[in-house]
Structures are given as structure tokens and as C-alpha cells.
């Protein structure tokens, strides 16, 4: 399955979670509900997956933790904050580079309309 197909499923699941729960809950609640919805769709999920950083020849295992990795192709970062800042997209792009993945979705559930809370971040993804 291509990253864009996976992203379509993720957005659909995020819409369902947001429609059901609404804004205002903690990030981990949305993350757990999104994992549940994605697994119902038969997708392989990793939660809080470690992404090591490489510095010179040293592998630093204390790198980063991606909220959700779907099908080992798409990284999802879940937020429940007033507004996404540019740094959130930069952090997700760093995760993508370190994990050698091409697509990430930054999803802020603390919005009135979920479409306003989703940002697509790409790392050399070919359409």
C-alpha cells in the first residue's frame, strides 16, 4: 500500500475519532482511539516507536519516540494543543529523516474542525 493510500485511511480514522470525542481531551486519549480505529482497518501499528539518532558513527538510542507508525511507512504525531507551531512540523520532518520514511501526518485534535488540525509533512515522497 502506498503512503498516500495509508494517509487517506488515517485521515478518515482521525475524522471518526474527532467526531466521536470532540476537542478538549488529552493527547493520549486521541492517540489510543486512533490506534484502535487503525487496527480495526487491519493496519500494522507501532506505538511510541523509538527512532534512534546517528551522530558521526554513534547510534544514539535515546533519540525520539514517534507517537504512531503505520505500516512502517507513515509517522503520525498526535497533539491536543491550542495551535500547531512551525516547530511541530520541523520535528516531524526530523523523525521522517531519521527513520528514512517519506510521509508524516501531524494531527491536532484540539480544533473545531479536524481538517484544520491536520498537516501533511513529506520527506522526498514521490507521488
PAGUMAR-569378 format. One line per field, with one value per atom (N, C-alpha, C): residue number from 1; residue in three letters; chain; x, y, z. Coordinates in pm, 1 decimal. Layout:
N
n <- c(NUM,...) $
res <- c(ALA,...) $
chain <- c(A,...) $
xx <- c(X,...) $
yy <- c(Y,...) $
zz <- c(Z,...) $
This chain:
127
n <- c(1,1,1,2,2,2,3,3,3,4,4,4,5,5,5,6,6,6,7,7,7,8,8,8,9,9,9,10,10,10,11,11,11,12,12,12,13,13,13,14,14,14,15,15,15,16,16,16,17,17,17,18,18,18,19,19,19,20,20,20,21,21,21,22,22,22,23,23,23,24,24,24,25,25,25,26,26,26,27,27,27,28,28,28,29,29,29,30,30,30,31,31,31,32,32,32,33,33,33,34,34,34,35,35,35,36,36,36,37,37,37,38,38,38,39,39,39,40,40,40,41,41,41,42,42,42,43,43,43,44,44,44,45,45,45,46,46,46,47,47,47,48,48,48,49,49,49,50,50,50,51,51,51,52,52,52,53,53,53,54,54,54,55,55,55,56,56,56,57,57,57,58,58,58,59,59,59,60,60,60,61,61,61,62,62,62,63,63,63,64,64,64,65,65,65,66,66,66,67,67,67,68,68,68,69,69,69,70,70,70,71,71,71,72,72,72,73,73,73,74,74,74,75,75,75,76,76,76,77,77,77,78,78,78,79,79,79,80,80,80,81,81,81,82,82,82,83,83,83,84,84,84,85,85,85,86,86,86,87,87,87,88,88,88,89,89,89,90,90,90,91,91,91,92,92,92,93,93,93,94,94,94,95,95,95,96,96,96,97,97,97,98,98,98,99,99,99,100,100,100,101,101,101,102,102,102,103,103,103,104,104,104,105,105,105,106,106,106,107,107,107,108,108,108,109,109,109,110,110,110,111,111,111,112,112,112,113,113,113,114,114,114,115,115,115,116,116,116,117,117,117,118,118,118,119,119,119,120,120,120,121,121,121,122,122,122,123,123,123,124,124,124,125,125,125,126,126,126,127,127,127) $
res <- c(UNK,UNK,UNK,UNK,UNK,UNK,UNK,UNK,UNK,UNK,UNK,UNK,UNK,UNK,UNK,UNK,UNK,UNK,UNK,UNK,UNK,UNK,UNK,UNK,UNK,UNK,UNK,UNK,UNK,UNK,UNK,UNK,UNK,UNK,UNK,UNK,UNK,UNK,UNK,UNK,UNK,UNK,UNK,UNK,UNK,UNK,UNK,UNK,UNK,UNK,UNK,UNK,UNK,UNK,UNK,UNK,UNK,UNK,UNK,UNK,UNK,UNK,UNK,UNK,UNK,UNK,UNK,UNK,UNK,UNK,UNK,UNK,UNK,UNK,UNK,UNK,UNK,UNK,UNK,UNK,UNK,UNK,UNK,UNK,UNK,UNK,UNK,UNK,UNK,UNK,UNK,UNK,UNK,UNK,UNK,UNK,UNK,UNK,UNK,UNK,UNK,UNK,UNK,UNK,UNK,UNK,UNK,UNK,UNK,UNK,UNK,UNK,UNK,UNK,UNK,UNK,UNK,UNK,UNK,UNK,UNK,UNK,UNK,UNK,UNK,UNK,UNK,UNK,UNK,UNK,UNK,UNK,UNK,UNK,UNK,UNK,UNK,UNK,UNK,UNK,UNK,UNK,UNK,UNK,UNK,UNK,UNK,UNK,UNK,UNK,UNK,UNK,UNK,UNK,UNK,UNK,UNK,UNK,UNK,UNK,UNK,UNK,UNK,UNK,UNK,UNK,UNK,UNK,UNK,UNK,UNK,UNK,UNK,UNK,UNK,UNK,UNK,UNK,UNK,UNK,UNK,UNK,UNK,UNK,UNK,UNK,UNK,UNK,UNK,UNK,UNK,UNK,UNK,UNK,UNK,UNK,UNK,UNK,UNK,UNK,UNK,UNK,UNK,UNK,UNK,UNK,UNK,UNK,UNK,UNK,UNK,UNK,UNK,UNK,UNK,UNK,UNK,UNK,UNK,UNK,UNK,UNK,UNK,UNK,UNK,UNK,UNK,UNK,UNK,UNK,UNK,UNK,UNK,UNK,UNK,UNK,UNK,UNK,UNK,UNK,UNK,UNK,UNK,UNK,UNK,UNK,UNK,UNK,UNK,UNK,UNK,UNK,UNK,UNK,UNK,UNK,UNK,UNK,UNK,UNK,UNK,UNK,UNK,UNK,UNK,UNK,UNK,UNK,UNK,UNK,UNK,UNK,UNK,UNK,UNK,UNK,UNK,UNK,UNK,UNK,UNK,UNK,UNK,UNK,UNK,UNK,UNK,UNK,UNK,UNK,UNK,UNK,UNK,UNK,UNK,UNK,UNK,UNK,UNK,UNK,UNK,UNK,UNK,UNK,UNK,UNK,UNK,UNK,UNK,UNK,UNK,UNK,UNK,UNK,UNK,UNK,UNK,UNK,UNK,UNK,UNK,UNK,UNK,UNK,UNK,UNK,UNK,UNK,UNK,UNK,UNK,UNK,UNK,UNK,UNK,UNK,UNK,UNK,UNK,UNK,UNK,UNK,UNK,UNK,UNK,UNK,UNK,UNK,UNK,UNK,UNK,UNK,UNK,UNK,UNK,UNK,UNK,UNK,UNK,UNK,UNK,UNK,UNK,UNK,UNK,UNK,UNK,UNK,UNK,UNK,UNK,UNK,UNK,UNK,UNK,UNK,UNK,UNK,UNK,UNK,UNK) $
chain <- c(A,A,A,A,A,A,A,A,A,A,A,A,A,A,A,A,A,A,A,A,A,A,A,A,A,A,A,A,A,A,A,A,A,A,A,A,A,A,A,A,A,A,A,A,A,A,A,A,A,A,A,A,A,A,A,A,A,A,A,A,A,A,A,A,A,A,A,A,A,A,A,A,A,A,A,A,A,A,A,A,A,A,A,A,A,A,A,A,A,A,A,A,A,A,A,A,A,A,A,A,A,A,A,A,A,A,A,A,A,A,A,A,A,A,A,A,A,A,A,A,A,A,A,A,A,A,A,A,A,A,A,A,A,A,A,A,A,A,A,A,A,A,A,A,A,A,A,A,A,A,A,A,A,A,A,A,A,A,A,A,A,A,A,A,A,A,A,A,A,A,A,A,A,A,A,A,A,A,A,A,A,A,A,A,A,A,A,A,A,A,A,A,A,A,A,A,A,A,A,A,A,A,A,A,A,A,A,A,A,A,A,A,A,A,A,A,A,A,A,A,A,A,A,A,A,A,A,A,A,A,A,A,A,A,A,A,A,A,A,A,A,A,A,A,A,A,A,A,A,A,A,A,A,A,A,A,A,A,A,A,A,A,A,A,A,A,A,A,A,A,A,A,A,A,A,A,A,A,A,A,A,A,A,A,A,A,A,A,A,A,A,A,A,A,A,A,A,A,A,A,A,A,A,A,A,A,A,A,A,A,A,A,A,A,A,A,A,A,A,A,A,A,A,A,A,A,A,A,A,A,A,A,A,A,A,A,A,A,A,A,A,A,A,A,A,A,A,A,A,A,A,A,A,A,A,A,A,A,A,A,A,A,A,A,A,A,A,A,A,A,A,A,A,A,A,A,A,A,A,A,A) $
xx <- c(84.9,0.0,90.0,60.8,137.3,106.5,203.1,186.8,59.9,28.1,-91.2,-219.8,-224.2,-341.2,-353.9,-241.0,-240.4,-287.5,-237.8,-275.5,-425.4,-484.9,-629.9,-705.3,-661.5,-724.1,-703.0,-582.8,-552.4,-642.9,-657.5,-741.9,-886.5,-933.8,-1070.1,-1087.4,-989.0,-995.5,-987.9,-902.7,-891.7,-1024.0,-1089.9,-1220.1,-1321.0,-1321.1,-1413.9,-1387.0,-1257.7,-1220.9,-1263.6,-1235.0,-1267.9,-1419.0,-1491.6,-1638.1,-1699.3,-1639.8,-1692.2,-1654.7,-1527.8,-1479.7,-1484.0,-1473.6,-1467.8,-1334.6,-1313.9,-1188.8,-1187.3,-1067.6,-1056.6,-1004.3,-974.8,-921.5,-769.0,-709.5,-564.6,-519.2,-399.0,-339.9,-344.2,-315.1,-308.7,-444.2,-550.8,-684.4,-706.9,-674.3,-690.0,-597.4,-475.6,-379.5,-432.0,-480.8,-533.3,-654.0,-743.1,-860.6,-820.5,-722.8,-676.6,-609.4,-529.5,-467.7,-576.2,-676.8,-788.1,-854.4,-885.1,-951.4,-862.6,-735.2,-642.9,-629.4,-623.6,-615.1,-743.2,-857.5,-983.8,-980.8,-905.0,-892.4,-787.9,-725.3,-628.9,-488.2,-457.6,-324.0,-229.8,-102.6,0.8,46.6,47.1,73.9,188.0,275.5,373.3,342.3,336.0,304.4,428.2,452.9,569.0,697.8,711.8,827.9,952.2,1058.3,1185.0,1249.0,1301.4,1374.4,1511.5,1614.2,1747.1,1803.9,1891.7,1964.9,2107.8,2165.3,2304.0,2388.2,2489.4,2582.9,2720.9,2777.6,2902.2,2885.9,2961.5,2948.5,2875.2,2811.1,2747.7,2596.2,2536.6,2390.6,2337.2,2260.5,2206.6,2064.3,2047.8,1917.0,1817.2,1864.6,1774.4,1724.5,1715.0,1671.2,1531.3,1435.4,1299.9,1199.6,1077.1,967.4,854.7,824.8,712.4,584.5,480.5,354.4,300.5,284.5,230.4,304.2,343.4,397.3,303.5,256.7,158.7,224.7,213.8,265.9,413.7,484.9,626.8,653.0,551.5,563.4,521.8,428.2,374.7,385.5,441.0,453.7,340.2,272.6,167.0,212.1,202.7,224.0,90.9,42.8,-85.8,-62.1,-144.4,-138.4,-279.0,-286.1,-410.5,-373.2,-345.3,-295.0,-375.0,-357.3,-431.5,-404.4,-277.7,-242.4,-109.1,-97.5,29.4,126.6,250.7,356.5,445.0,516.4,605.8,705.0,747.3,843.6,787.6,656.4,597.4,619.5,603.8,629.9,776.1,864.5,1008.4,1049.4,990.1,1019.5,975.3,856.1,807.1,896.7,942.6,1033.0,1164.0,1212.9,1333.2,1308.5,1192.4,1157.6,1160.6,1101.0,1096.0,1236.0,1320.5,1458.6,1534.1,1525.0,1597.8,1547.9,1417.3,1357.7,1359.2,1406.8,1408.3,1268.8,1172.2,1034.3,999.1,893.8,860.9,742.3,652.2,530.5,497.6,457.0,411.1,286.0,202.0,83.1,88.3,74.9,68.7,-79.0,-137.1,-280.9,-306.3,-366.7,-406.4,-557.3,-594.6,-736.0,-808.9,-736.0,-798.8,-843.8,-922.6,-975.8,-1124.5,-1196.7,-1339.7,-1362.4,-1284.7,-1293.6,-1161.0,-1162.9,-1038.9,-956.6,-1022.7,-947.5,-853.3,-886.1,-799.2,-682.1,-686.3,-582.4,-486.7,-496.5,-411.0,-310.7,-182.4,-75.0,-0.6,24.1,98.1,243.0,337.3,478.3,545.6,619.7,681.7,832.9,895.4,1040.4,1076.9,1066.4,1101.9,1003.4,878.5,777.1,747.0,751.8,713.7,565.1,496.1,351.2,335.5) $
yy <- c(-117.3,0.0,124.3,220.5,344.9,437.0,522.8,616.5,700.5,744.1,828.1,751.4,624.2,541.5,525.5,503.2,491.1,622.9,735.3,867.1,891.0,846.9,862.4,788.1,668.8,589.6,657.6,708.4,776.0,897.4,979.3,1098.9,1059.4,953.9,906.0,861.6,790.2,744.6,863.0,961.4,1080.4,1156.3,1164.5,1229.0,1157.1,1023.7,946.7,968.5,963.6,984.7,1123.6,1225.7,1362.7,1384.6,1324.3,1337.5,1274.0,1165.8,1093.4,1160.4,1200.4,1252.9,1404.5,1474.5,1620.1,1670.4,1802.5,1859.5,1866.9,1888.3,1918.0,1807.1,1690.8,1581.1,1577.9,1492.7,1478.0,1403.5,1434.4,1374.9,1222.5,1162.2,1016.2,950.4,1019.2,965.2,955.0,1061.6,1060.8,958.2,950.6,854.8,712.1,677.0,542.1,513.3,611.0,591.0,577.7,656.3,647.8,513.4,465.8,332.8,226.9,234.2,138.7,140.0,259.1,270.5,217.0,247.2,198.8,46.9,-8.5,-154.0,-221.0,-157.7,-211.2,-220.1,-131.1,-131.1,-231.0,-302.2,-405.2,-355.0,-233.1,-178.5,-218.8,-237.5,-268.6,-137.7,-135.8,-14.3,-37.8,61.3,66.7,192.6,179.6,293.5,331.1,463.1,516.1,448.2,436.8,368.9,456.4,398.2,469.4,488.8,608.5,639.7,689.4,608.0,649.8,760.9,839.5,942.1,891.9,924.9,887.3,1014.2,1009.2,1120.7,1067.5,1113.2,1060.4,909.5,829.6,683.6,622.7,706.5,659.2,657.2,544.7,531.2,567.0,675.6,724.1,672.9,570.8,507.1,596.3,699.3,787.4,900.1,871.9,969.8,1022.0,974.2,1026.1,912.4,946.1,849.9,902.2,829.5,865.7,814.9,896.1,855.0,727.4,727.8,611.7,598.1,476.3,446.2,344.5,374.5,290.1,219.4,87.0,4.7,31.7,77.5,109.9,211.1,293.8,389.6,531.7,548.5,680.7,704.4,819.6,858.4,954.7,929.8,1019.2,1078.3,1209.3,1276.7,1335.4,1293.8,1340.7,1455.6,1557.5,1672.3,1706.8,1774.1,1832.3,1964.9,2063.1,2192.8,2304.6,2426.6,2540.9,2560.7,2552.2,2572.5,2504.9,2450.2,2393.1,2505.5,2486.9,2583.5,2528.2,2612.6,2563.5,2457.8,2468.4,2371.6,2229.0,2212.7,2078.8,2008.7,2081.7,2024.7,1991.5,2074.9,2050.8,1926.6,1907.7,1788.8,1663.6,1667.3,1551.6,1524.3,1627.7,1609.1,1543.9,1582.8,1519.2,1371.4,1336.7,1195.6,1120.3,1179.4,1113.8,1090.9,1190.2,1176.6,1068.5,1069.9,971.4,829.1,814.9,682.0,641.8,729.8,706.8,673.7,754.8,743.2,868.2,860.5,967.3,1054.5,1007.1,1082.1,1080.3,1196.7,1208.4,1294.0,1266.1,1347.0,1400.0,1530.6,1597.3,1627.7,1567.8,1581.0,1644.7,1764.5,1833.5,1813.6,1740.5,1710.1,1821.7,1922.4,2029.5,2144.6,2110.5,2207.2,2180.8,2280.4,2259.9,2167.3,2186.2,2101.0,2029.3,1897.6,1820.5,1854.0,1891.4,1926.8,2044.2,2129.2,2241.7,2199.0,2078.1,2030.6,1930.4,1905.2,1804.7,1872.2,1841.3,1888.6,1769.1,1774.2,1669.6,1716.5,1629.2,1660.9,1552.8,1596.0,1498.6,1509.3,1396.4,1384.7,1314.1,1387.4,1330.0,1225.9,1240.8,1144.4,1163.8,1054.0,1062.0,1028.3,1105.0,1085.2,970.9) $
zz <- c(0.0,0.0,0.0,-84.6,-95.6,22.2,54.9,166.2,154.4,34.2,16.7,46.9,14.0,46.1,197.8,262.4,408.4,471.3,418.7,472.1,460.5,352.2,334.8,444.9,476.9,583.7,718.6,741.8,868.1,887.8,783.8,792.9,820.5,755.3,779.4,924.9,976.7,1115.8,1212.7,1182.5,1267.4,1269.5,1154.5,1146.4,1236.9,1232.1,1314.5,1463.4,1501.5,1641.8,1687.0,1606.1,1643.1,1648.8,1554.6,1553.8,1677.5,1723.0,1838.8,1970.1,1983.9,2112.0,2122.2,2009.4,2011.6,2063.1,2062.1,2112.2,2264.2,2320.0,2462.9,2551.5,2495.6,2576.9,2569.1,2648.6,2646.7,2520.9,2476.8,2357.4,2359.2,2474.1,2481.3,2458.0,2489.8,2464.0,2313.4,2242.3,2096.1,2031.8,2082.9,2028.1,2041.9,2159.5,2183.2,2094.5,2080.1,1995.5,1849.0,1805.4,1667.4,1640.0,1732.9,1719.2,1705.5,1788.7,1783.7,1646.1,1594.1,1463.5,1350.8,1355.8,1252.0,1254.9,1374.4,1386.3,1338.5,1361.2,1309.7,1157.0,1094.3,948.2,899.5,992.6,955.4,929.4,972.4,951.1,1063.7,1027.9,1127.9,1192.3,1323.9,1401.2,1499.5,1512.4,1621.2,1701.0,1832.6,1919.3,1999.7,2009.3,2082.2,2035.8,1906.5,1848.3,1857.2,1908.6,1919.3,1783.0,1761.6,1638.9,1683.0,1662.4,1707.3,1620.1,1678.6,1605.1,1585.6,1472.1,1443.7,1448.7,1531.2,1540.3,1509.0,1398.4,1344.6,1328.5,1401.2,1389.8,1508.0,1589.5,1712.2,1694.2,1726.9,1723.0,1861.0,1867.8,1994.2,2009.6,2090.0,2107.4,2180.3,2243.2,2315.7,2226.6,2099.1,2000.7,2024.7,1947.7,1952.3,1964.8,1998.3,2001.2,1914.4,1809.3,1722.8,1788.4,1790.8,1853.7,1790.3,1658.3,1586.7,1453.6,1420.5,1287.8,1224.8,1103.5,1034.8,917.1,917.1,807.4,779.3,879.3,867.5,755.4,723.7,614.1,649.5,742.6,774.7,925.3,960.9,1101.6,1134.8,1246.6,1295.1,1427.8,1438.1,1564.4,1607.0,1722.9,1776.0,1873.1,1861.8,1951.7,1998.6,2112.4,2160.8,2226.1,2139.0,2183.2,2116.3,2166.2,2111.5,1963.2,1923.9,1783.1,1753.8,1634.2,1591.7,1561.9,1598.6,1570.0,1458.4,1388.7,1283.1,1331.6,1456.6,1508.8,1509.9,1525.9,1526.9,1393.1,1284.2,1152.7,1132.6,1185.8,1174.9,1252.9,1368.4,1448.7,1373.5,1317.3,1241.5,1121.0,1052.7,939.7,985.1,1101.6,1157.5,1183.0,1240.0,1260.9,1128.4,1025.6,895.0,840.0,851.8,801.5,876.6,1008.8,1088.6,1064.9,1042.8,1021.6,874.1,786.6,641.9,590.0,631.3,583.7,504.6,427.1,332.9,371.9,458.8,488.0,636.0,685.0,822.5,828.1,926.0,949.3,1091.7,1102.9,1231.6,1254.0,1358.3,1380.3,1516.6,1513.2,1635.4,1653.3,1755.9,1780.6,1855.0,1903.0,1980.6,1889.7,1788.7,1693.1,1673.5,1624.4,1598.5,1479.8,1373.6,1254.7,1236.0,1231.9,1225.5,1101.7,992.2,870.1,895.4,993.0,1027.9,1115.9,1167.5,1258.5,1197.1,1067.5,1004.0,911.7,933.8,847.1,790.9,663.6,592.3,580.9,620.7,613.2,527.7,424.9,335.1,338.9,313.2,308.7,177.8,67.6,-62.6,-113.1,-80.0,-124.7,-271.9,-347.4,-488.6,-500.1,-575.9,-593.2,-687.4) $
